[in-house]
Amino acid sequence: MDRPARVGRRLFLGSVAAALAGCSTVRSAVNGEGTNQVSLSIKTTPDDDDPYAIRIARHLSQHLEAVGIQTEVTPMRTEQLLQSLLVAHDFDLYVARHPGGNDPDFLRPFLQSGFATGDGWYNPFGLADLDVDRLLDRQRYEQGGRRRATISDLQWEIARSHPFAVVCHPDIIHAVRADRARNWPPDGIRTPGDLLGLLPATDGSLDELRIAVRDPRPTRNRNPLSFEYRDRGLFMGLIYEPLARIDGGRLRPRLAREWSWTDEERGSSLSLSIRDARWHDGTAITASDVAFTYRFLSDTTLGNGDVPVPAPRYRGRTSLVSGVTAEDDRTVRLRIDASRDVGRRVLTLPILPRHEWEPRTDPTAIGDIGLQDGVTQALTWENPEPVGSGPLAFEQAAVDEALVLTRFEDHFVEGVIPYERLSFRVVPSGEAAVELVIADEVDATGPLDASQVPRIARADDAALLTGQTDAFYHVGYNARHEDLNNPRFRRAVSALLDRETVQSEIFDGFASPAVSPLRDGWVAPGLEWGGTAPVAPFPRDGDSLDVSAARGEFETAGYYFDDGRMVK
Amino acid sequence: MALEALLAKLALVVGGMVLLSTVMVVDTRRSVAGVWRWRDRLGEIWPHLVLFGAVLVLNRVARTYGPEVSWVLGWNITPLIYRIEGETISVVQSVSSPEMTAITGFVYIYGYAFLLVFPLVAYFLLSDSEPLKHTLVAFVVNYAIGVAFYTIFVAYGPRNLLPDLVDPLLYDEYPISRLLTAQVNANTNVFPSLHASLATSVAVLSWGTRDEYPYWPLLAIPLAIGVYFSTMYLGIHWVIDVLAGVCLGTGSVALARRVV
């Protein structure tokens, strides 16, 4: 891999002198007086939290330095990074993984200008592109082929406007043992159903299914509304039931037994009948819990605040709901301001027990989400003992060590889960997770990185599960930044990403390079990865970066170069 | 269980090393005489022991809650350290070999534990209680100052910032050892290196007792240098962490000698 000459002696000595003189003088000591070298910081997670992201950040940083831009890579703990990006919007560039979505409507809150002031994976870039806004709105009310065409136009518009650069979709990788449980999903554990569909390898049932995970966040906080502590929401999906799940592209009933759609003047409405089911604490689930959940997730103050405070993690979906009523004890009517194709996603929100959450509508006292107004207790509560209606109920947790769920005997779905408890043990590294599988201390690992694959392949007792995911690694640009507000500059930075090298050297081949955040049938014609990026291609000179071609892109954006340093 | 087995092994190996060194470094008559005086010795040093125990408890608490405080303060000095020393650490790793990894892994875990435990045993057996008091107080100062830095700053080690250059050799070769080190410390606590500082304190004190235990500095000083090298070779600490650790360790002894 091409690497710029290591930090030059001049820079090194300059830095030492600067450090001795105090941090504030670093910039001028390094740059010399009078010039204004462009300088960018890249925020990401450390190797312990995500071995891929930090390597992508380093890759980009080395190419930025080679071009003449001063860079600084700042590693941050995952929750801290997400707060910094998604609440404070305090960054220049970042490298992170977005969980992705199986329906392109997740792009609406991710990119629409109206979401730029909120918390969560909602327009952290500060993008305000009227064409992107318009296409996002249009697809919301469309169906089928017409929507597909709009989504294609949208992807091209996003590529042009360039608020972020997709790097690749990572593959999911697990190590499992087959001697206690079988029927592991061959392409990885992605949905709650994958863990519920396991079968005992021998006669009888297992007392405990044990999984080693790297991500300690569920041991610290179990609030389904939190976005800093949730990733794909797999744990929460086991504890909290939605009305329906989307599985294989189709809606499957869960808490809702059945439903019927009615077209309205704009959007549609939906009448649902709720199953006779119970919460983990034994109380009955009613239509009032369901109606409450939709009102509450749309505004966690329930109308008592000066401004509505929606649950950030679900704002994309709650923004599609225009009304909800409990018509009787078992029937709910939802009014949806979107087409059926888009609106059905509303049914996948977790249903919350009213008696647990209604008392948490007050403004938070500690304000630990940040300094913003309008944060309710519902958002900051750690929810130590979650009460849901899912097939597994919370049993116990120890911070940064373990989380244990237990089978909920009153669950409505036929068919028994083949284990009494599901335990998650937090391990400090992928290596340790694989070793615990081999030592028969756990039955499976959570997601691992590709560096573990040889270790798994060599072990007799461990099998590899791997498959593609919707998630995507991306470089985000802060459009509020004085240089990054220029789309041409952003594209010139994106051109420094050598996705081919990233895929082969950082992901060991376990990733699909991409320029579109969408997957499968949704990628716009012409935006597929074909060995090079169709937008902002990497200027290649043999195996490495063609520095002068890369600089040419920045020159077009209005920058010039002085003694190898980029200035403006 | 993997972690328990590792802990048992640690206790056995370090116990063995301490026993062997006691036989070699401390002469047998003195050992026996020293053991018989345990009651007097405890009478003299109990305030220091209590202080040491209190600091260990404080250390435990601070390492659980400290990282939260660090993140609230938000002083992440990782990029500054990198800017100052750059990729120096990859030079240390250029001598990497499986044997070197095995040796440094041993020094990092077992050698370090031995360095901390042995002086407590050896100085307990001396008729003069001063070296033991110095050791306990120096440890207290090391921990107190080290933990203060850990609480104030966020600093990730080279293996977390430069995974493309620095292999986390210890954890690749001995994955289970990671279970142990994760129990002991958070990954944002690397500046200064307490491994380096405590090893330095022990080495400096060993020089002070060279008349009583002439062989001890010959063991302690090279081992301390081995600890410095290991922490950098294994990608755990920056050069700056080790330098700061050496200063802290030396300063702690000076302070201990002044107050005792």
HADDOCK unambig.tbl for C-alpha pairs under 7 A between the chains (distance, minus, plus):
assign (segid A and resid 7 and name CA) (segid B and resid 86 and name CA) 6.24 0.50 0.50
assign (segid A and resid 12 and name CA) (segid B and resid 84 and name CA) 6.25 0.50 0.50
assign (segid A and resid 15 and name CA) (segid B and resid 83 and name CA) 6.43 0.50 0.50
assign (segid A and resid 15 and name CA) (segid B and resid 84 and name CA) 5.32 0.50 0.50
assign (segid A and resid 16 and name CA) (segid B and resid 84 and name CA) 5.40 0.50 0.50
assign (segid A and resid 46 and name CA) (segid B and resid 160 and name CA) 4.97 0.50 0.50
assign (segid A and resid 46 and name CA) (segid B and resid 161 and name CA) 6.03 0.50 0.50
assign (segid A and resid 47 and name CA) (segid B and resid 160 and name CA) 4.50 0.50 0.50
assign (segid A and resid 47 and name CA) (segid B and resid 161 and name CA) 6.68 0.50 0.50
assign (segid A and resid 47 and name CA) (segid B and resid 163 and name CA) 6.59 0.50 0.50
assign (segid A and resid 48 and name CA) (segid B and resid 160 and name CA) 6.33 0.50 0.50
assign (segid A and resid 54 and name CA) (segid B and resid 161 and name CA) 6.88 0.50 0.50
assign (segid A and resid 55 and name CA) (segid B and resid 163 and name CA) 6.80 0.50 0.50
assign (segid A and resid 55 and name CA) (segid B and resid 164 and name CA) 6.43 0.50 0.50
assign (segid A and resid 72 and name CA) (segid B and resid 79 and name CA) 6.15 0.50 0.50
assign (segid A and resid 73 and name CA) (segid B and resid 79 and name CA) 6.25 0.50 0.50
assign (segid A and resid 74 and name CA) (segid B and resid 78 and name CA) 6.77 0.50 0.50
assign (segid A and resid 74 and name CA) (segid B and resid 79 and name CA) 5.82 0.50 0.50
assign (segid A and resid 75 and name CA) (segid B and resid 161 and name CA) 6.66 0.50 0.50
assign (segid A and resid 427 and name CA) (segid B and resid 179 and name CA) 6.99 0.50 0.50
assign (segid A and resid 428 and name CA) (segid B and resid 178 and name CA) 6.53 0.50 0.50
assign (segid A and resid 428 and name CA) (segid B and resid 179 and name CA) 6.39 0.50 0.50
assign (segid A and resid 428 and name CA) (segid B and resid 182 and name CA) 6.43 0.50 0.50
assign (segid A and resid 431 and name CA) (segid B and resid 172 and name CA) 6.78 0.50 0.50
assign (segid A and resid 431 and name CA) (segid B and resid 175 and name CA) 5.31 0.50 0.50
assign (segid A and resid 432 and name CA) (segid B and resid 175 and name CA) 4.89 0.50 0.50
assign (segid A and resid 432 and name CA) (segid B and resid 176 and name CA) 5.47 0.50 0.50
